[in-house]
Amino acid sequence: MLDINIYMTEYILELLESQAWWVWASAAISAASAFVAATPTPAEGSRWSKVYKVIEVIALNVFRAKD
C-alpha cells in the first residue's frame, strides 16, 4: 500500500511541475502571503483596504485562515 501512495504522490508532483501555470500560481500565492504577513491591516473603508482584501484572497487567507 505504501508503494502505491509513493507512486501517486510522485505522479501528482510530476504532473503539477510540468505545468507552467502551477509555477506562476504558487509564486503568486507565496508572494501574496508574504506581503499580507509583513504588512499591517489597513483601516476599514479605505481604498487600500479593498486592494488588501483582494491580496488576502490571492494569499488564500480567507475564512478561518485569517485568525
C-alpha positions as YAML, in Angstrom:
chain: A
units: angstrom
residues:
- id: 1
  name: MET
  ca: [0.00, 0.00, 0.00]
- id: 2
  name: LEU
  ca: [2.87, 2.36, 0.78]
- id: 3
  name: ASP
  ca: [4.28, 1.84, -2.72]
- id: 4
  name: ILE
  ca: [1.00, 2.98, -4.26]
- id: 5
  name: ASN
  ca: [0.98, 6.15, -2.14]
- id: 6
  name: ILE
  ca: [4.55, 6.98, -3.13]
- id: 7
  name: TYR
  ca: [3.77, 6.33, -6.80]
- id: 8
  name: MET
  ca: [0.66, 8.52, -6.71]
- id: 9
  name: THR
  ca: [2.48, 11.33, -4.90]
- id: 10
  name: GLU
  ca: [5.31, 11.27, -7.43]
- id: 11
  name: TYR
  ca: [2.81, 11.19, -10.31]
- id: 12
  name: ILE
  ca: [0.87, 14.18, -8.97]
- id: 13
  name: LEU
  ca: [4.03, 16.19, -8.32]
- id: 14
  name: GLU
  ca: [5.36, 15.39, -11.80]
- id: 15
  name: LEU
  ca: [2.06, 16.43, -13.35]
- id: 16
  name: LEU
  ca: [1.95, 19.73, -11.47]
- id: 17
  name: GLU
  ca: [5.60, 20.59, -12.02]
- id: 18
  name: SER
  ca: [5.25, 20.07, -15.76]
- id: 19
  name: GLN
  ca: [2.56, 22.76, -15.94]
- id: 20
  name: ALA
  ca: [3.69, 26.37, -16.34]
- id: 21
  name: TRP
  ca: [0.55, 27.71, -14.65]
- id: 22
  name: TRP
  ca: [1.37, 25.82, -11.46]
- id: 23
  name: VAL
  ca: [4.67, 27.65, -11.07]
- id: 24
  name: TRP
  ca: [3.03, 31.04, -11.55]
- id: 25
  name: ALA
  ca: [0.10, 30.23, -9.26]
- id: 26
  name: SER
  ca: [2.32, 29.02, -6.44]
- id: 27
  name: ALA
  ca: [4.58, 32.07, -6.85]
- id: 28
  name: ALA
  ca: [1.59, 34.43, -6.68]
- id: 29
  name: ILE
  ca: [0.22, 32.72, -3.57]
- id: 30
  name: SER
  ca: [3.64, 32.79, -1.88]
- id: 31
  name: ALA
  ca: [4.24, 36.46, -2.70]
- id: 32
  name: ALA
  ca: [0.76, 37.48, -1.56]
- id: 33
  name: SER
  ca: [1.12, 35.50, 1.67]
- id: 34
  name: ALA
  ca: [4.46, 37.14, 2.44]
- id: 35
  name: PHE
  ca: [3.04, 40.59, 1.69]
- id: 36
  name: VAL
  ca: [-0.04, 40.09, 3.88]
- id: 37
  name: ALA
  ca: [2.05, 38.69, 6.73]
- id: 38
  name: ALA
  ca: [4.52, 41.59, 6.61]
- id: 39
  name: THR
  ca: [2.07, 44.50, 6.38]
- id: 40
  name: PRO
  ca: [-0.50, 45.75, 8.90]
- id: 41
  name: THR
  ca: [-4.17, 45.51, 8.02]
- id: 42
  name: PRO
  ca: [-5.37, 48.90, 6.70]
- id: 43
  name: ALA
  ca: [-8.28, 50.84, 8.17]
- id: 44
  name: GLU
  ca: [-11.71, 49.61, 7.13]
- id: 45
  name: GLY
  ca: [-13.35, 51.61, 4.35]
- id: 46
  name: SER
  ca: [-10.22, 52.95, 2.71]
- id: 47
  name: ARG
  ca: [-9.28, 52.22, -0.89]
- id: 48
  name: TRP
  ca: [-6.22, 50.37, 0.31]
- id: 49
  name: SER
  ca: [-8.42, 48.03, 2.40]
- id: 50
  name: LYS
  ca: [-10.26, 46.94, -0.75]
- id: 51
  name: VAL
  ca: [-7.00, 46.17, -2.55]
- id: 52
  name: TYR
  ca: [-5.74, 44.44, 0.59]
- id: 53
  name: LYS
  ca: [-8.80, 42.16, 0.65]
- id: 54
  name: VAL
  ca: [-8.07, 41.05, -2.92]
- id: 55
  name: ILE
  ca: [-4.47, 40.31, -1.96]
- id: 56
  name: GLU
  ca: [-5.72, 38.30, 1.03]
- id: 57
  name: VAL
  ca: [-7.85, 36.17, -1.29]
- id: 58
  name: ILE
  ca: [-4.87, 35.57, -3.58]
- id: 59
  name: ALA
  ca: [-2.86, 34.60, -0.48]
- id: 60
  name: LEU
  ca: [-5.65, 32.16, 0.45]
- id: 61
  name: ASN
  ca: [-6.16, 33.98, 3.77]
- id: 62
  name: VAL
  ca: [-9.91, 33.50, 3.90]
- id: 63
  name: PHE
  ca: [-12.45, 32.29, 6.45]
- id: 64
  name: ARG
  ca: [-10.72, 30.70, 9.47]
- id: 65
  name: ALA
  ca: [-7.23, 31.06, 7.98]
- id: 66
  name: LYS
  ca: [-7.32, 34.78, 8.85]
- id: 67
  name: ASP
  ca: [-7.50, 34.03, 12.62]
...
